Amino acid sequence: MSKRQVVGSVSDWPWSGVLKDLFRQIHDKSITLEQIKSIVSGNENKFTKLISGGADLFLDAVDGTETLVDAVEYFDVIDKCFKEWGLNERAAETPKTPVAVYEMIGNATYPEMFSKLNADVKKICLTQHQIKNFVMKYSVWLRKDKHSTFFLCEVNGHFFVVDVLRLNFNSYRGVYVRHFGRSRIWDAESRRRIVVPEL
């Protein structure tokens, strides 16, 4: 049986530009393993893109005792639904955790944007204590101009999205909570951000 011969250089292949771009992103650390898997499987994420590639963002190890209801030193407005929905509960202790920041590039609901980052959304949840820690350490990564930065949170087996709004660098900040299954489609034009653990 004869071996097939490849004619022409790699640069002549129709997908060579895609490979070059992929290798560049791997080198720049602007793409995650999950994103590479999505591209290879043909299930590419059209809702968000990684914007924190190359940045070392680590949440501190926290004991889970702090909630967002009590975070008055960080927020000017705290959604009353945290209390009304019984979300003012301590969470499990968590170790030092690397996180990644994504930006919306396509219109999406909460389930669409988060499940494209990981089909098992439980793996990309943060505790309220961790969210508070992110706001304290990395407020520069919050979307400003009163646009949202989203965090996924699980309380008593139910998923919620924590929505942090910031006006400018260090001025007004508000924190709100929404049901994960909410059907609203969020537009990509405002370039809202999503923060999740880096797996």
C-alpha positions as CSV (number, residue, x, y, z in Angstrom):
1,M,0.0,0.0,0.0
2,S,1.5,3.3,-1.0
3,K,1.6,6.3,1.3
4,R,-0.3,9.4,0.4
5,Q,1.8,12.4,-0.5
6,V,0.9,15.8,0.7
7,V,1.4,18.4,-2.1
8,G,2.1,22.0,-1.3
9,S,3.1,23.8,1.9
10,V,1.0,23.9,5.0
11,S,0.4,27.6,4.4
12,D,-1.5,26.6,1.3
13,W,-4.0,24.5,3.2
14,P,-7.4,26.2,3.6
15,W,-7.4,26.0,7.4
16,S,-3.8,27.1,8.0
17,G,-5.0,30.6,9.1
18,V,-7.2,29.1,11.7
19,L,-4.3,27.0,13.1
20,K,-2.0,30.0,13.1
21,D,-4.6,32.0,15.1
22,L,-5.1,29.1,17.5
23,F,-1.4,28.7,18.1
24,R,-1.0,32.5,18.7
25,Q,-3.9,32.4,21.2
26,I,-2.3,29.4,23.0
27,H,1.1,31.2,23.1
28,D,-0.6,34.4,24.4
29,K,-2.6,32.5,26.9
30,S,-5.8,34.1,25.6
31,I,-7.6,30.8,25.1
32,T,-8.5,28.1,27.6
33,L,-8.5,24.4,27.3
34,E,-12.3,24.4,27.4
35,Q,-12.3,26.8,24.4
36,I,-9.9,24.6,22.5
37,K,-12.1,21.5,23.1
38,S,-15.1,23.5,21.9
39,I,-13.4,24.5,18.7
40,V,-12.1,20.9,18.0
41,S,-15.6,19.5,18.7
42,G,-17.2,22.1,16.4
43,N,-19.1,23.5,19.4
44,E,-17.3,26.9,19.5
45,N,-18.5,29.5,22.0
46,K,-20.1,32.3,20.0
47,F,-21.4,34.1,23.2
48,T,-18.2,35.1,25.1
49,K,-14.5,35.6,24.6
50,L,-11.7,35.4,27.2
51,I,-10.2,38.8,28.0
52,S,-8.1,38.0,31.0
53,G,-5.7,35.7,29.2
54,G,-2.1,36.1,30.6
55,A,-3.4,37.8,33.8
56,D,-2.9,35.9,37.0
57,L,-6.2,36.4,38.9
58,F,-6.5,34.4,42.1
59,L,-9.2,34.6,44.7
60,D,-8.0,34.1,48.2
61,A,-8.9,31.0,50.2
62,V,-12.0,32.0,52.1
63,D,-14.1,30.3,54.8
64,G,-17.5,31.0,53.2
65,T,-18.9,32.9,56.1
66,E,-19.4,36.2,54.4
67,T,-22.3,37.0,52.1
68,L,-23.2,39.8,49.8
69,V,-26.1,41.0,52.0
70,D,-23.5,42.2,54.5
71,A,-21.0,43.7,52.0
72,V,-22.0,47.3,52.6
73,E,-18.4,48.4,52.5
74,Y,-18.2,47.4,48.8
75,F,-21.7,48.2,47.5
76,D,-23.9,51.3,47.5
77,V,-27.0,49.2,46.6
78,I,-27.6,45.6,47.6
79,D,-30.6,43.8,46.1
80,K,-33.2,43.0,48.7
81,C,-33.9,39.7,46.9
82,F,-30.7,38.2,48.5
83,K,-32.7,38.2,51.8
84,E,-36.2,37.6,50.3
85,W,-35.0,34.5,48.5
86,G,-33.1,33.1,51.5
87,L,-29.7,33.5,49.9
88,N,-28.0,35.0,53.0
89,E,-26.4,31.7,54.0
90,R,-22.8,30.8,54.6
91,A,-21.1,28.6,52.0
92,A,-18.4,26.0,52.0
93,E,-14.8,26.9,52.6
94,T,-12.9,27.3,49.3
95,P,-9.2,27.2,48.5
96,K,-7.2,29.8,46.6
97,T,-8.9,29.8,43.2
98,P,-7.8,31.0,39.8
99,V,-10.5,32.9,37.9
100,A,-11.0,34.0,34.3
101,V,-12.9,37.0,32.9
102,Y,-14.9,36.8,29.7
103,E,-16.7,39.4,27.7
104,M,-19.9,38.9,25.8
105,I,-19.6,38.8,22.0
106,G,-23.0,37.4,21.2
107,N,-26.5,37.9,22.5
108,A,-27.3,35.2,25.1
109,T,-29.4,34.1,28.0
110,Y,-27.7,33.2,31.3
111,P,-27.9,29.4,30.6
112,E,-26.4,30.0,27.1
113,M,-23.5,32.1,28.2
114,F,-22.5,30.0,31.2
115,S,-23.1,26.5,29.8
116,K,-20.9,27.4,26.8
117,L,-18.1,28.0,29.3
118,N,-18.7,24.6,30.9
119,A,-21.7,22.2,30.3
120,D,-21.6,21.3,34.0
121,V,-22.4,24.8,35.3
122,K,-22.0,23.6,38.9
123,K,-18.2,23.6,38.3
124,I,-18.1,27.3,37.4
125,C,-20.0,28.6,40.4
126,L,-18.4,30.9,43.0
127,T,-19.6,31.5,46.5
128,Q,-20.8,34.9,47.7
129,H,-17.6,35.2,49.8
130,Q,-15.5,34.6,46.7
131,I,-17.5,37.2,44.7
132,K,-16.9,39.7,47.4
133,N,-13.2,38.8,47.4
134,F,-13.1,39.4,43.6
135,V,-14.7,42.8,43.9
136,M,-12.3,43.7,46.7
137,K,-9.1,42.6,44.8
138,Y,-10.0,43.1,41.1
139,S,-12.5,45.9,40.8
140,V,-10.5,47.1,37.8
141,W,-11.8,43.9,36.0
142,L,-15.5,44.8,36.6
143,R,-17.3,46.2,33.6
144,K,-17.8,49.9,34.2
145,D,-20.3,52.6,32.8
146,K,-23.1,50.9,34.8
147,H,-22.9,47.7,32.8
148,S,-22.9,44.2,34.3
149,T,-20.3,41.7,35.4
150,F,-22.0,38.3,36.0
151,F,-21.1,35.6,38.5
152,L,-22.8,32.2,38.8
153,C,-23.7,31.1,42.3
154,E,-25.4,28.1,43.8
155,V,-27.4,28.2,47.0
156,N,-29.2,25.1,48.4
157,G,-29.1,23.3,45.0
158,H,-30.5,26.3,43.1
159,F,-28.5,28.5,40.6
160,F,-28.5,32.3,40.7
161,V,-26.6,34.9,38.8
162,V,-25.0,37.7,40.8
163,D,-25.0,40.9,38.8
164,V,-22.4,43.6,39.8
165,L,-22.8,47.1,38.3
166,R,-20.2,49.7,38.5
167,L,-20.4,53.3,37.2
168,N,-16.8,54.4,37.1
169,F,-13.4,53.3,38.5
170,N,-14.2,53.5,42.2
171,S,-17.6,55.2,42.4
172,Y,-21.1,53.6,42.6
173,R,-21.4,49.9,42.7
174,G,-24.5,47.9,43.1
175,V,-25.1,44.1,43.5
176,Y,-28.2,42.3,42.3
177,V,-29.3,38.7,42.0
178,R,-31.3,37.0,39.2
179,H,-32.6,33.5,38.7
180,F,-30.3,31.5,36.4
181,G,-33.2,30.2,34.3
182,R,-34.4,33.7,33.5
183,S,-35.3,33.9,29.8
184,R,-34.1,37.4,29.1
185,I,-31.6,37.7,26.3
186,W,-28.7,40.0,27.2
187,D,-27.3,42.0,24.3
188,A,-23.6,41.8,23.5
189,E,-23.3,45.5,22.5
190,S,-22.7,46.5,26.2
191,R,-19.9,44.0,26.4
192,R,-21.0,42.6,29.8
193,R,-18.5,40.5,31.6
194,I,-18.6,37.0,33.1
195,V,-16.2,35.8,35.9
196,V,-15.8,32.1,36.5
197,P,-13.2,29.7,38.1
198,E,-10.5,28.8,35.7
199,L,-10.6,25.0,35.3
